[in-house]
Structure formats: structure tokens, C-alpha cells
Amino acid sequence: MAHDGPMEADAVVIGAGPVGLFQVFELGLLEIKAHVIDALPFPGGQPAELYPDKPIYDIPAIPVCTGQELVNNLLKQIEPFGATFHLGQEVSTVEQQADGRFFVATAQGTRLLTKTLFIAAGVGAFQPRALKLDGIEAFDDKQLFYRGTSPDTWVGRNVVILGNGDTALEWAATCATQGPNKADSVTLIHRRDAFQATPANIARMRELCERNEMRFMVGQPTGFESEGGRLTALQVTDPQAQTHTVPLDVLLVFLGLSPKLGPIADWGLDIERKQVVVDTEKFSTSVPGIFAVGDINTYPGKKKLILSGFHEATLAAFGAAPFVFPDKKVLLQYTTTSTQLHRVLGVTPPAFD
């Protein structure tokens, strides 16, 4: 098919999470410039969106950093390579052309013609599980939120939080303990008095309940109340089949994530349990020229760790090089000693005695 005026690219990375950002770095070392597309309006993926202040302990040579600090460092690391970001955009079309390249279009009108494509969607390929109450979607992003919000949303207000994981417990503690910026009341609700969270977060929640800084209810949402176009209360049914009305101004829902491949499922790739099948030599998919790295892919022994994604991105970059430079032999070089890599990184070579 002929397409009028798409931007030509050597590589397009779908997903601006940590693995997608590191993919840009590894491509940059091979002098492959990337375009990056992400549905979020900012780079960073899951760490930036869901746990920007949460500590991470398993990044090599960094004993501890927050999710946002990791993202900031990765962004600084890729600065020399001048990647082009297309944020707040969702990929709607991927079509392979007669010459082997891929036409990539977003729902917002961005069009690219690329030699290689990297799917690093990670959690971007997953969507928060929605609260299943008829009509409550009318309050989405107004009073009902499936991701964390700014303090302006909940300071001095009655906050109800649904969930039993670390995210739910951490947000309950945050809303309840921010001094003058805390919520007026915080109620955590889950169907059982059991949690899929770290012992420290569970202990903190119990302590806050004992100090009457928040409360925990066992029950399930079965309805809601509204007035004048505003959500005013949640109806919660307890294990004894008694229904309670819980007043609220803000409802935070953290019921986990569910896979949602969306258009990825229509790109002709081998899919297994809503994940993209790859080899472990180049992390290539079943379509030559398309690679998948990070949480979106699957292979024997797969571990969903940022660390593993970094390794995958490295091999994927080398796997992509023959598509970008078919007549060039790409050699493994070391950033410590390679003058070529010093040049592309824009750094001064170290002096050795």
C-alpha cells in the first residue's frame, strides 16, 4: 500500500518504560536512531505511573532508587541519541510493506515507516481491572481513579480505596498520613481480611487502623449513590450480607491489571497466553524485523524483571542491526575502550597511564 508522507525511521520502539528506554540506549550504541511511542503522556511506564516514590533494590550497581529516579537516569543516559518521542499516543496500525519495512500509525495521526519495530509495551499492554458497577464509569477520571492521583484530588476529602495489594495499601497510607495534606478520612475495602502485599505494608496499615487514622472494611462493592452528577457514596455488602453505605468524595480502585493486547493481537505475531512469543537469541518475534522485550514477551524461563528486560533489549538491538545496516558487519564493542562508542556517546575518552 502507498502511504503519503510517513516519517522514515530505522527503529520504532512501542513503550517508554524502563526497558523501552534502555532499548533506545542499546540501539543508539549501534548508531540506530529510534522513535518512541507510548500511550502515557510522559515517559517512564509503570515505575513513573504506579510507583514513582517506591524503592527498587535490584538494579545492578544501584543499591536503591525510586521508580522515578530510575526513569530520570535512563532518560539522561539516552540523551546523546536524540530519540523522538510520540507521547500520549496509541499504535493502531502495523502493516508490513513490500520492501519489508513496517508502516506504523497511531490513533492520533502519527505515521512512520520503519525498518525495525520493538514492542516494549510492558504494563502498557495491560489495563487496570475496572470496577464492575453499572454506570459508575461516568465518574472515571473525575472522582474514580484506577491509578494514583495528585494530592489536590484527595486532600481534605473522604477517600475510599479498593484493593489488597501493595499499591492499595501504600496509597491508603499516603492519603492518611500526609500531615496538612492528608485526606479527611480513608477507608480501605477488600472482600477478605487477607492481603497480597509486603508484610511491612500490611503492618503499617494495621497500625494506622489501630490509631484511627484510617479504617479497613471487609466487603464487596455492590452499588453506589450519586447526587447532582457527583459520586457521593459506595454501597458495600459484608460477609454477613449486610449492606453499608460508605460516604466518599474520591474512589481509588487498585484491583490489579489484566492483559489487553489490543491491536498487537492483529499484527500476525505468535501469541501465547496474551504474550508475544520470542526466541532467546535475538528476541525476535515470528515476524522478521519485529522484536519484543520486557513484560510483553514470553519464552522458556522468562522472568518478569526490569533486569531481564535490559538483557533482552541488548540482544534485540544486535538482532535488529542487519535490518538497518544489511551491508555492515556490526562488532561487539566496549564503552570503556571504544573510541567509536565514545564518539556516539559524546564523551571524552579516559586517559590511561
N, C-alpha and C positions, 0 to 999 in steps of 0.2 A: 504493500500500500504506500502511496505517496503522502507525505505529511509536509505541510507548508511551514517552514521555518523553525523546527525544533532546535534547541541548543545542542551542539555536538559535545560529547564528553567521552573521556576514556573510562571512567568508572562512576557509577551511581550507587550510593550507599543508602539503603532504606532503614532508617533508625539512627537516632543521635544519642543513644545511651552510651555507657562506657565502652562496650565492645564496638559499637559503630564508630565512636570517636577514635578508638585505637586502630580500627581498620583504616581510617584516614591516615594515621601516622605511618602504618606499615606500607601503605600504598605510596605515600609521599617519599619514603626512603628509596623506593624503586622509581621515583620521578613520575608517578602516575597521579594526576590531579583528580580530585573527587568532587562530585556534587552530593550533598546530603539532604535527604527528605525525611521529615518527621511530622507526625500529626500534632505533637505538642507545640505550643508557641515558643518554647525555649529548649535548648539542648540539655541533655543530661539523663533523659529517660527516667527509669524507676527511682534511682537514688535522688535525683533532683525533685521528683514529683511526690514520692511517697515517704522518703526518709532523709531529707536533706541534712538534718541535725543528728541522725543516728550514727553511732560509731561503726566503722568497718575495720576489722583486725587482720584480714587475710590477704592484703595486697603486698606483694614482695617488697621488702626493704622499707615499708612504711608501717611502723608498729600500730598506729591508729590514725584514722582520718574520718571525717564525716562524709556522708554521701555527696554533699555539695562541694566539699574540699577536693574530693576525688575528681569530680566533674571539672572544677576550675583548673586543676592541674593538667587534666587531659586536654582541655581547650588551649591552655598555654603551650602544651607540648606540640600541638598541631599547627600553631600559628605560622611557622615558616612555609607551610604548604598551601596556604591560601584557598582552603576549601570553600565552596559556595554552598550556603545553607538555604534551604527552602522549608521554613518552619510553619507550623500551623496548616500543613497540607497533607492530604491522604492520597496515596497512589491508587488510581482507579483502573489504569490500563498498563499492561505489559505485553507487547507484541513483537515477536522476532521477525526481522526483515530478511529479505532475500540475500543480503550481503552478510548475514549473521549477527548484525547489531540488533539492539533492542530499542524499540520506541517505548518510552515511559511517559505517562501523562498523569497528572494529579487532578482531583476533582475541582481544584481551584484554578486550573488553566495552565500550569507549568508543563512544558513539553521538552523532553530530552531525547537525544539519540545517542546511545552509549554502547561502547564495545563490551563492557562487562557490567554485571549487576550483582550487588551484595545485599542479601537480606539479613539485616541485623535488628529485626523488629523487636526481639526480646519481649518484654512485657507489653510493648505496643501492639503485639499480636493477641493480647489478652484484654478483656474488658471486665470492669468491676461487675460482680453479680448484683443485679438490680433487686430492689425490694418489691416483692410481688403483691402490691395492693392496688386494686383498680383505681385509676385516677390520680394516684399520688405523683405520677411523672409530671404533672402540671407544676410542681414546685421544684423541679430539677434546677440546680444552679441558682436558686433563689433562696430557699430555706433547706432544701435537701441536697446533700453533697456526698459523693462517693469517693472523694479524695480530700486531703487536708485543705483547710481554708486559712485565710489571714485572720489575725486576731480581731480585726474590725468586724468580722462576721459574728463572733460569739462573745465578745467582752460584754459583761453585764446582762447576758441573756440566759434563758433556760435551754440547756443543751442536752439532747438525748443522743446516745451513741449505741449503735447496734454492732455486735461482733464479739469474738472471743480470742482474737489473735493479738500479736504484739502491736499492730497498728492501732487497733481499737483501744487497747489498754493505755498505750502511750498518749494517744490523743485525749483520752479521759483525764489522765494525769496532767497533761499540759493545760487543758481548759480549766482544771480545778485548782491549779497551784501557781498561776502567773501573777500573783500579787495584785496590784491595782488593775491589771489587765485580765483577770480571771473571769470566768463565767459566773452568772448569778447562782446557777445550780447545774450540776452534772449528774445525769443518770445513765448508767451503763446497763444494757439489757442483752441477755442471751438466753436461749432456750434451756440451757443446763448450767449448773454451777460447776462447770469444768472448762478449762481453757487450753488453747493451743498456743501458748506463749511462754516466754522465758520465766523461770522461777522468780527472777528479780522484778519483772513487771507485774507478775501476779501478786507478789508480796507487797509491792508498792500500792497496788490497787486496794488490797485488803486493808492496809494501814490507813489509806485515805478514807475508806468507808468507816473504819473504827473512829476516826477523828471527825466524822460527819462532814467531811469536805466534798464528798460525793456519795452516791449510793448505787448499789447493784441490785437489779431485779432479775429473777428467773421468770421467763415467759416468752411468748412469741407475739409479734405484732399481728393483729387481726383486723385492724381498721384505723381510721384517722378522723379527726374533726377539723373543720376549717370554717372561717368566718371572714366575709369581706375579701375573698380571694387570697387569704393568708392561712397557712397551716398553723393550727393552734394546739393540737394535742394528738397523741398516739394512743390507740386502744391496744392494750397488752393483755393477753389471756395467760394466766399462770397454770402450773401443772394440776391445780385443783379445779380447773375450768372456770375460774373466776376472772372476770374481765375488769381491768383497771384503766382509768383514764390518766395519762401522764401528760401534763401541760408541757409545751415546748415552743421555742422560737426558732431553733436550729436543730436539724436532724442529720447526724453524720452516720453513714452506713458503710461498714467495712466487713462485708460478707465473703471476701475472697475474690479471686479472679477466675474467669472461665476462658478457655481458648476460643478465639474468634479470628480465624484466618482471613475472613473477608475475601477480597479479590485474589489473594495469594493462592487460594484453593482452585482458581480457574486458570492458572498460568502453565498448566501441563507438567507440574513437578510431582515427583513421587512423594506422597503424603502418608504418614503413619501416625495414627492417634493424634491428628491435628498438628503434627510437627513435620518439618521438611527433612527428608532422608538425604544424608550426605555421605561421601566417602571420608576416610580419615587421612588421606594423602594430601588432598588439596581443598577439602571441604566444599567440593563441587557438588551441585545437585544433579538430578538426572538430565537437566538441560545444560549442555556445554556453554560456558560463559556466565552462568548464574551460580553464585556461591551463597551459602547460608552459614552464619556464625552466631554464636550466643544461644540464648534460651529457645530460639525458634527451631533449632535443628535437633536431629536425633541420630544416634549411631551407637553401636555396641559399646557399653561402658561409659556413656555420656554422663557427665556431672554438670549440673547447672550452677556453675560458679563463674564469677567475673574472671578469675584467674584462668579458667579453662577457655573462656571466650577470647582472651588475649592470645593464647596459643593458637586457637583456631584462625584468628584474624591474620596472624603471621603467615601461616601456611597458605591461606586463601590468597593473600597478596602475591605470593610467588606463583601460585597456580594461575592467577589472572595475567601475569606478565606476558606469556606467549600470545595472548589475545590482543594485547595492546601493542607489543613490540614483536611481531612474528619473525623478524629477521635479526633479532638481537639476542645474544646469549646473556642471560641475567645471572650474575655470580653472587654468592653469599659474601657480604662484606660486614665489617665490624665498625660500629660507630666510634670505637676507641682509636682506631688507626687509619680508617679510610679517608683519604683526602676528598674523594668524591662525595661521601656522605657528609663530611664537614661542610662542603660547598652547599649541598642542598639544604642542610640544617642552618646555614648561615652562622656557623660558629668558627672561632679561631682555633686552629689545630693546637693541641697541647705541646709544650716543649719538654723534651726528654734529654737528660744529661747523658 
